Amino acid sequence: MKSAKRYTSKVLEILPNGDAVIELPDKMCDELGWKIGDTLKITNEDGNIIIKKIDNDDRNKSSIDPL
């Protein structure tokens, strides 16, 4: 199994509904090829936050808001 890299992110704001606004590390975004406007899917798996980029083809099938 591939070992996952871990990054630390800064929480910028906690919204009234409990959602958090976070700042993704530039190094992580550069390594993954993520840029402003990309759509990301965020899940919680066994206590780990998993963030994956959704391809344009999948974006049309998704109700996830862009970054």
Biopython code that builds the backbone (N, CA, C, O; Angstrom):
import numpy as np
from Bio.PDB.StructureBuilder import StructureBuilder

atoms = [
    (1, "MET", "N", (0.837, -1.173, 0.000)),
    (1, "MET", "CA", (0.000, 0.000, 0.000)),
    (1, "MET", "C", (0.888, 1.244, 0.000)),
    (1, "MET", "O", (1.898, 1.287, 0.703)),
    (2, "LYS", "N", (0.517, 2.249, -0.780)),
    (2, "LYS", "CA", (1.271, 3.486, -0.885)),
    (2, "LYS", "C", (1.130, 4.300, 0.393)),
    (2, "LYS", "O", (0.028, 4.467, 0.916)),
    (3, "SER", "N", (2.255, 4.803, 0.891)),
    (3, "SER", "CA", (2.245, 5.613, 2.102)),
    (3, "SER", "C", (1.769, 7.028, 1.765)),
    (3, "SER", "O", (2.248, 7.634, 0.806)),
    (4, "ALA", "N", (0.848, 7.541, 2.536)),
    (4, "ALA", "CA", (0.301, 8.876, 2.302)),
    (4, "ALA", "C", (1.191, 9.923, 2.948)),
    (4, "ALA", "O", (1.730, 9.712, 4.034)),
    (5, "LYS", "N", (1.340, 11.058, 2.268)),
    (5, "LYS", "CA", (2.045, 12.185, 2.859)),
    (5, "LYS", "C", (1.087, 12.901, 3.792)),
    (5, "LYS", "O", (-0.128, 12.880, 3.595)),
    (6, "ARG", "N", (1.641, 13.522, 4.792)),
    (6, "ARG", "CA", (0.832, 14.281, 5.741)),
    (6, "ARG", "C", (1.249, 15.741, 5.705)),
    (6, "ARG", "O", (2.433, 16.069, 5.637)),
    (7, "TYR", "N", (0.258, 16.601, 5.752)),
    (7, "TYR", "CA", (0.483, 18.040, 5.769)),
    (7, "TYR", "C", (-0.320, 18.640, 6.910)),
    (7, "TYR", "O", (-1.337, 18.087, 7.329)),
    (8, "THR", "N", (0.143, 19.763, 7.402)),
    (8, "THR", "CA", (-0.584, 20.505, 8.424)),
    (8, "THR", "C", (-1.198, 21.729, 7.771)),
    (8, "THR", "O", (-0.558, 22.406, 6.966)),
    (9, "SER", "N", (-2.432, 22.004, 8.121)),
    (9, "SER", "CA", (-3.139, 23.130, 7.529)),
    (9, "SER", "C", (-3.609, 24.074, 8.621)),
    (9, "SER", "O", (-3.927, 23.649, 9.732)),
    (10, "LYS", "N", (-3.647, 25.334, 8.302)),
    (10, "LYS", "CA", (-4.107, 26.351, 9.236)),
    (10, "LYS", "C", (-5.610, 26.566, 9.075)),
    (10, "LYS", "O", (-6.105, 26.737, 7.961)),
    (11, "VAL", "N", (-6.330, 26.555, 10.196)),
    (11, "VAL", "CA", (-7.760, 26.867, 10.175)),
    (11, "VAL", "C", (-7.891, 28.385, 10.201)),
    (11, "VAL", "O", (-7.454, 29.040, 11.147)),
    (12, "LEU", "N", (-8.494, 28.932, 9.159)),
    (12, "LEU", "CA", (-8.646, 30.380, 9.052)),
    (12, "LEU", "C", (-9.894, 30.889, 9.740)),
    (12, "LEU", "O", (-9.911, 31.992, 10.286)),
    (13, "GLU", "N", (-10.950, 30.068, 9.712)),
    (13, "GLU", "CA", (-12.233, 30.511, 10.258)),
    (13, "GLU", "C", (-13.127, 29.310, 10.507)),
    (13, "GLU", "O", (-13.127, 28.351, 9.735)),
    (14, "ILE", "N", (-13.884, 29.368, 11.584)),
    (14, "ILE", "CA", (-14.952, 28.397, 11.849)),
    (14, "ILE", "C", (-16.263, 29.129, 11.572)),
    (14, "ILE", "O", (-16.556, 30.154, 12.187)),
    (15, "LEU", "N", (-17.039, 28.595, 10.650)),
    (15, "LEU", "CA", (-18.299, 29.230, 10.257)),
    (15, "LEU", "C", (-19.409, 28.894, 11.252)),
    (15, "LEU", "O", (-19.292, 27.919, 11.994)),
    (16, "PRO", "N", (-20.484, 29.685, 11.278)),
    (16, "PRO", "CA", (-21.586, 29.439, 12.211)),
    (16, "PRO", "C", (-22.185, 28.033, 12.099)),
    (16, "PRO", "O", (-22.692, 27.496, 13.085)),
    (17, "ASN", "N", (-22.129, 27.428, 10.891)),
    (17, "ASN", "CA", (-22.701, 26.088, 10.725)),
    (17, "ASN", "C", (-21.725, 24.982, 11.139)),
    (17, "ASN", "O", (-22.043, 23.798, 11.027)),
    (18, "GLY", "N", (-20.527, 25.372, 11.620)),
    (18, "GLY", "CA", (-19.555, 24.380, 12.073)),
    (18, "GLY", "C", (-18.507, 24.019, 11.037)),
    (18, "GLY", "O", (-17.513, 23.373, 11.371)),
    (19, "ASP", "N", (-18.705, 24.420, 9.780)),
    (19, "ASP", "CA", (-17.697, 24.171, 8.747)),
    (19, "ASP", "C", (-16.455, 24.989, 9.053)),
    (19, "ASP", "O", (-16.527, 26.032, 9.704)),
    (20, "ALA", "N", (-15.315, 24.503, 8.577)),
    (20, "ALA", "CA", (-14.057, 25.213, 8.777)),
    (20, "ALA", "C", (-13.498, 25.658, 7.434)),
    (20, "ALA", "O", (-13.578, 24.937, 6.440)),
    (21, "VAL", "N", (-12.935, 26.854, 7.424)),
    (21, "VAL", "CA", (-12.212, 27.359, 6.258)),
    (21, "VAL", "C", (-10.743, 27.125, 6.559)),
    (21, "VAL", "O", (-10.221, 27.607, 7.564)),
    (22, "ILE", "N", (-10.065, 26.368, 5.667)),
    (22, "ILE", "CA", (-8.660, 26.050, 5.899)),
    (22, "ILE", "C", (-7.796, 26.576, 4.757)),
    (22, "ILE", "O", (-8.275, 26.828, 3.651)),
    (23, "GLU", "N", (-6.534, 26.731, 5.053)),
    (23, "GLU", "CA", (-5.552, 27.133, 4.051)),
    (23, "GLU", "C", (-4.738, 25.898, 3.688)),
    (23, "GLU", "O", (-4.060, 25.319, 4.538)),
    (24, "LEU", "N", (-4.809, 25.497, 2.412)),
    (24, "LEU", "CA", (-4.040, 24.337, 1.971)),
    (24, "LEU", "C", (-2.601, 24.761, 1.720)),
    (24, "LEU", "O", (-2.364, 25.802, 1.108)),
    (25, "PRO", "N", (-1.631, 23.968, 2.185)),
    (25, "PRO", "CA", (-0.224, 24.329, 1.998)),
    (25, "PRO", "C", (0.149, 24.429, 0.516)),
    (25, "PRO", "O", (-0.215, 23.568, -0.285)),
    (26, "ASP", "N", (0.883, 25.493, 0.164)),
    (26, "ASP", "CA", (1.322, 25.691, -1.219)),
    (26, "ASP", "C", (2.118, 24.489, -1.726)),
    (26, "ASP", "O", (1.938, 24.059, -2.865)),
    (27, "LYS", "N", (2.997, 23.947, -0.881)),
    (27, "LYS", "CA", (3.822, 22.808, -1.290)),
    (27, "LYS", "C", (2.955, 21.617, -1.685)),
    (27, "LYS", "O", (3.226, 20.947, -2.682)),
    (28, "MET", "N", (1.920, 21.359, -0.905)),
    (28, "MET", "CA", (1.021, 20.244, -1.196)),
    (28, "MET", "C", (0.311, 20.481, -2.532)),
    (28, "MET", "O", (0.253, 19.587, -3.377)),
    (29, "CYS", "N", (-0.227, 21.684, -2.716)),
    (29, "CYS", "CA", (-0.946, 22.002, -3.958)),
    (29, "CYS", "C", (-0.019, 21.901, -5.162)),
    (29, "CYS", "O", (-0.411, 21.380, -6.206)),
    (30, "ASP", "N", (1.211, 22.398, -5.023)),
    (30, "ASP", "CA", (2.190, 22.311, -6.120)),
    (30, "ASP", "C", (2.498, 20.863, -6.463)),
    (30, "ASP", "O", (2.506, 20.496, -7.638)),
    (31, "GLU", "N", (2.753, 20.028, -5.446)),
    (31, "GLU", "CA", (3.086, 18.623, -5.672)),
    (31, "GLU", "C", (1.948, 17.860, -6.330)),
    (31, "GLU", "O", (2.178, 16.953, -7.130)),
    (32, "LEU", "N", (0.720, 18.230, -5.989)),
    (32, "LEU", "CA", (-0.449, 17.526, -6.525)),
    (32, "LEU", "C", (-0.987, 18.158, -7.808)),
    (32, "LEU", "O", (-1.883, 17.607, -8.446)),
    (33, "GLY", "N", (-0.439, 19.315, -8.183)),
    (33, "GLY", "CA", (-0.902, 19.984, -9.394)),
    (33, "GLY", "C", (-2.261, 20.650, -9.222)),
    (33, "GLY", "O", (-2.968, 20.883, -10.202)),
    (34, "TRP", "N", (-2.634, 20.959, -7.966)),
    (34, "TRP", "CA", (-3.905, 21.621, -7.701)),
    (34, "TRP", "C", (-3.737, 23.118, -7.867)),
    (34, "TRP", "O", (-2.685, 23.680, -7.562)),
    (35, "LYS", "N", (-4.809, 23.765, -8.364)),
    (35, "LYS", "CA", (-4.787, 25.217, -8.513)),
    (35, "LYS", "C", (-6.166, 25.782, -8.188)),
    (35, "LYS", "O", (-7.150, 25.048, -8.092)),
    (36, "ILE", "N", (-6.215, 27.097, -8.022)),
    (36, "ILE", "CA", (-7.483, 27.762, -7.716)),
    (36, "ILE", "C", (-8.477, 27.448, -8.829)),
    (36, "ILE", "O", (-8.148, 27.536, -10.012)),
    (37, "GLY", "N", (-9.681, 27.086, -8.443)),
    (37, "GLY", "CA", (-10.725, 26.728, -9.398)),
    (37, "GLY", "C", (-10.927, 25.229, -9.518)),
    (37, "GLY", "O", (-11.950, 24.786, -10.041)),
    (38, "ASP", "N", (-9.957, 24.426, -9.035)),
    (38, "ASP", "CA", (-10.128, 22.973, -9.058)),
    (38, "ASP", "C", (-11.236, 22.573, -8.087)),
    (38, "ASP", "O", (-11.471, 23.249, -7.086)),
    (39, "THR", "N", (-11.905, 21.480, -8.392)),
    (39, "THR", "CA", (-12.931, 20.943, -7.511)),
    (39, "THR", "C", (-12.327, 19.812, -6.697)),
    (39, "THR", "O", (-11.723, 18.892, -7.248)),
    (40, "LEU", "N", (-12.496, 19.885, -5.379)),
    (40, "LEU", "CA", (-11.939, 18.882, -4.481)),
    (40, "LEU", "C", (-13.057, 18.157, -3.740)),
    (40, "LEU", "O", (-14.067, 18.755, -3.371)),
    (41, "LYS", "N", (-12.859, 16.874, -3.534)),
    (41, "LYS", "CA", (-13.792, 16.060, -2.746)),
    (41, "LYS", "C", (-13.115, 15.778, -1.412)),
    (41, "LYS", "O", (-11.981, 15.301, -1.373)),
    (42, "ILE", "N", (-13.805, 16.070, -0.331)),
    (42, "ILE", "CA", (-13.251, 15.886, 1.006)),
    (42, "ILE", "C", (-14.074, 14.839, 1.737)),
    (42, "ILE", "O", (-15.295, 14.962, 1.845)),
    (43, "THR", "N", (-13.398, 13.803, 2.241)),
    (43, "THR", "CA", (-14.074, 12.746, 2.990)),
    (43, "THR", "C", (-13.315, 12.483, 4.287)),
    (43, "THR", "O", (-12.157, 12.874, 4.435)),
    (44, "ASN", "N", (-13.980, 11.822, 5.215)),
    (44, "ASN", "CA", (-13.377, 11.398, 6.474)),
    (44, "ASN", "C", (-13.372, 9.878, 6.473)),
    (44, "ASN", "O", (-14.431, 9.250, 6.487)),
    (45, "GLU", "N", (-12.186, 9.286, 6.455)),
    (45, "GLU", "CA", (-12.047, 7.829, 6.444)),
    (45, "GLU", "C", (-11.241, 7.397, 7.655)),
    (45, "GLU", "O", (-10.044, 7.673, 7.743)),
    (46, "ASP", "N", (-11.887, 6.728, 8.575)),
    (46, "ASP", "CA", (-11.233, 6.227, 9.785)),
    (46, "ASP", "C", (-10.496, 7.330, 10.537)),
    (46, "ASP", "O", (-9.389, 7.121, 11.033)),
    (47, "GLY", "N", (-11.122, 8.516, 10.618)),
    (47, "GLY", "CA", (-10.530, 9.623, 11.352)),
    (47, "GLY", "C", (-9.513, 10.430, 10.565)),
    (47, "GLY", "O", (-8.949, 11.387, 11.094)),
    (48, "ASN", "N", (-9.267, 10.068, 9.319)),
    (48, "ASN", "CA", (-8.341, 10.808, 8.465)),
    (48, "ASN", "C", (-9.130, 11.626, 7.453)),
    (48, "ASN", "O", (-10.098, 11.131, 6.876)),
    (49, "ILE", "N", (-8.726, 12.870, 7.234)),
    (49, "ILE", "CA", (-9.349, 13.716, 6.224)),
    (49, "ILE", "C", (-8.673, 13.412, 4.898)),
    (49, "ILE", "O", (-7.456, 13.550, 4.775)),
    (50, "ILE", "N", (-9.448, 13.001, 3.911)),
    (50, "ILE", "CA", (-8.942, 12.655, 2.587)),
    (50, "ILE", "C", (-9.448, 13.703, 1.607)),
    (50, "ILE", "O", (-10.652, 13.941, 1.508)),
    (51, "ILE", "N", (-8.515, 14.333, 0.877)),
    (51, "ILE", "CA", (-8.871, 15.349, -0.121)),
    (51, "ILE", "C", (-8.382, 14.860, -1.469)),
    (51, "ILE", "O", (-7.199, 14.563, -1.639)),
    (52, "LYS", "N", (-9.294, 14.776, -2.431)),
    (52, "LYS", "CA", (-8.949, 14.333, -3.785)),
    (52, "LYS", "C", (-9.500, 15.324, -4.788)),
    (52, "LYS", "O", (-10.588, 15.872, -4.613)),
    (53, "LYS", "N", (-8.729, 15.548, -5.847)),
    (53, "LYS", "CA", (-9.185, 16.414, -6.933)),
    (53, "LYS", "C", (-10.163, 15.626, -7.797)),
    (53, "LYS", "O", (-9.945, 14.448, -8.079)),
    (54, "ILE", "N", (-11.238, 16.283, -8.214)),
    (54, "ILE", "CA", (-12.219, 15.673, -9.103)),
    (54, "ILE", "C", (-11.928, 16.160, -10.509)),
    (54, "ILE", "O", (-11.827, 17.364, -10.744)),
    (55, "ASP", "N", (-11.793, 15.239, -11.438)),
    (55, "ASP", "CA", (-11.531, 15.590, -12.835)),
    (55, "ASP", "C", (-12.735, 16.315, -13.431)),
    (55, "ASP", "O", (-13.852, 16.191, -12.929)),
    (56, "ASN", "N", (-12.503, 17.068, -14.497)),
    (56, "ASN", "CA", (-13.581, 17.827, -15.142)),
    (56, "ASN", "C", (-14.749, 16.938, -15.550)),
    (56, "ASN", "O", (-15.902, 17.353, -15.429)),
    (57, "ASP", "N", (-14.476, 15.711, -16.037)),
    (57, "ASP", "CA", (-15.550, 14.808, -16.438)),
    (57, "ASP", "C", (-16.414, 14.442, -15.245)),
    (57, "ASP", "O", (-17.637, 14.366, -15.364)),
    (58, "ASP", "N", (-15.784, 14.213, -14.083)),
    (58, "ASP", "CA", (-16.519, 13.852, -12.875)),
    (58, "ASP", "C", (-17.217, 15.072, -12.276)),
    (58, "ASP", "O", (-18.237, 14.933, -11.602)),
    (59, "ARG", "N", (-16.672, 16.266, -12.518)),
    (59, "ARG", "CA", (-17.240, 17.494, -11.951)),
    (59, "ARG", "C", (-18.669, 17.694, -12.411)),
    (59, "ARG", "O", (-19.522, 18.124, -11.635)),
    (60, "ASN", "N", (-18.936, 17.384, -13.675)),
    (60, "ASN", "CA", (-20.281, 17.574, -14.210)),
    (60, "ASN", "C", (-21.301, 16.654, -13.562)),
    (60, "ASN", "O", (-22.498, 16.941, -13.585)),
    (61, "LYS", "N", (-20.842, 15.551, -12.983)),
    (61, "LYS", "CA", (-21.727, 14.589, -12.328)),
    (61, "LYS", "C", (-21.867, 14.888, -10.831)),
    (61, "LYS", "O", (-22.645, 14.230, -10.141)),
    (62, "SER", "N", (-21.118, 15.876, -10.327)),
    (62, "SER", "CA", (-21.024, 16.103, -8.905)),
    (62, "SER", "C", (-21.720, 17.406, -8.511)),
    (62, "SER", "O", (-21.842, 18.333, -9.312)),
    (63, "SER", "N", (-22.171, 17.452, -7.262)),
    (63, "SER", "CA", (-22.747, 18.687, -6.738)),
    (63, "SER", "C", (-21.758, 19.391, -5.822)),
    (63, "SER", "O", (-22.153, 20.255, -5.039)),
    (64, "ILE", "N", (-20.478, 19.037, -5.905)),
    (64, "ILE", "CA", (-19.462, 19.613, -5.043)),
    (64, "ILE", "C", (-19.075, 20.991, -5.566)),
    (64, "ILE", "O", (-18.869, 21.162, -6.767)),
    (65, "ASP", "N", (-18.973, 21.971, -4.680)),
    (65, "ASP", "CA", (-18.611, 23.330, -5.072)),
    (65, "ASP", "C", (-17.126, 23.419, -5.349)),
    (65, "ASP", "O", (-16.332, 22.731, -4.709)),
    (66, "PRO", "N", (-16.732, 24.280, -6.319)),
    (66, "PRO", "CA", (-15.309, 24.433, -6.615)),
    (66, "PRO", "C", (-14.557, 25.127, -5.493)),
    (66, "PRO", "O", (-15.143, 25.846, -4.683)),
    (67, "LEU", "N", (-13.266, 24.905, -5.457)),
    (67, "LEU", "CA", (-12.373, 25.503, -4.471)),
    (67, "LEU", "C", (-12.301, 26.991, -4.678)),
    (67, "LEU", "O", (-11.595, 27.683, -3.944)),
]
sb = StructureBuilder()
sb.init_structure("model")
sb.init_model(0)
sb.init_chain("A")
sb.init_seg("    ")
for serial, (resi, resn, name, xyz) in enumerate(atoms, 1):
    if name == "N":
        sb.init_residue(resn, " ", resi, " ")
    sb.init_atom(name, np.array(xyz, "f"), 0.0, 1.0, " ", f" {name:<3s}", serial, name[0])
structure = sb.get_structure()
